[in-house]
Amino acid sequence: MSSKSSIINYITLILAIVTIGSVFYTIYFKLNKIYVVLFLVLTIIFSLLSRKVNERETNLSKKDREEIERSLKEIRKIEKNDK
């Protein structure tokens, strides 16, 4: 994982904790719910961003996939010749 994805993951985690804390704080003191909604929206946005960054880092590039396919073909040829 790169530092960019780690930072986004930590921000998402912190926002989730703050959101849960603000829910309890709002319930206990009967305050306006706008802060809870704001934190929830920010958490969702960072969660989606985090998922997108992590997915992009874990997917193989087209060049990598072609290299794997070529290697698999070579392995299959070798196995076929051994039988």
C-alpha positions in Angstrom: 0.0 0.0 0.0 1.3 3.4 -0.8 1.4 6.3 1.6 -1.5 8.0 -0.3 -3.8 5.0 0.3 -2.6 4.7 3.9 -3.4 8.3 4.7 -6.8 8.1 3.1 -7.6 4.9 5.0 -6.5 6.5 8.3 -8.6 9.6 7.6 -11.6 7.4 6.8 -11.1 5.5 10.1 -10.8 8.7 12.1 -13.9 10.2 10.5 -15.9 7.0 11.2 -14.8 7.2 14.9 -15.7 10.9 15.1 -19.0 10.2 13.5 -19.9 7.5 16.0 -18.7 9.8 18.8 -20.8 12.7 17.5 -23.9 10.5 17.4 -23.5 9.6 21.1 -22.7 13.3 21.9 -25.8 14.5 20.0 -28.0 11.9 21.7 -26.7 12.7 25.2 -26.9 16.5 24.9 -29.9 16.6 22.5 -28.0 18.8 20.1 -28.6 19.6 16.4 -28.0 16.6 14.1 -26.3 18.6 11.3 -22.8 17.8 12.6 -23.6 14.1 12.6 -24.9 14.3 9.0 -21.9 16.3 8.0 -19.4 13.7 9.5 -21.4 10.9 8.0 -21.3 12.4 4.5 -17.5 13.1 4.8 -17.0 9.5 6.0 -18.9 8.1 3.1 -16.9 10.3 0.6 -13.6 9.3 2.1 -14.7 5.6 2.2 -15.5 5.7 -1.5 -12.3 7.5 -2.3 -10.3 5.0 -0.2 -12.0 2.0 -1.9 -11.2 3.5 -5.4 -7.5 4.2 -4.5 -7.1 0.7 -3.0 -8.7 -1.0 -6.0 -6.6 0.9 -8.4 -3.4 -0.2 -6.6 -4.4 -3.8 -6.4 -5.5 -4.2 -10.1 -2.9 -5.4 -12.6 -2.0 -3.3 -15.5 -2.7 -4.5 -19.0 1.0 -5.2 -19.5 1.1 -7.3 -16.4 -1.9 -9.3 -17.5 -0.4 -10.0 -20.9 2.8 -11.1 -19.3 0.9 -13.5 -17.0 -1.0 -14.9 -20.0 2.2 -15.4 -21.9 3.8 -17.2 -19.0 0.7 -19.5 -18.6 0.9 -20.4 -22.2 4.5 -21.3 -21.9 3.8 -23.4 -18.8 1.0 -25.3 -20.5 3.3 -26.0 -23.5 5.9 -27.4 -21.2 3.4 -29.5 -19.3 1.9 -30.8 -22.6 5.3 -31.8 -23.8 6.2 -33.7 -20.6 3.1 -36.0 -20.9 
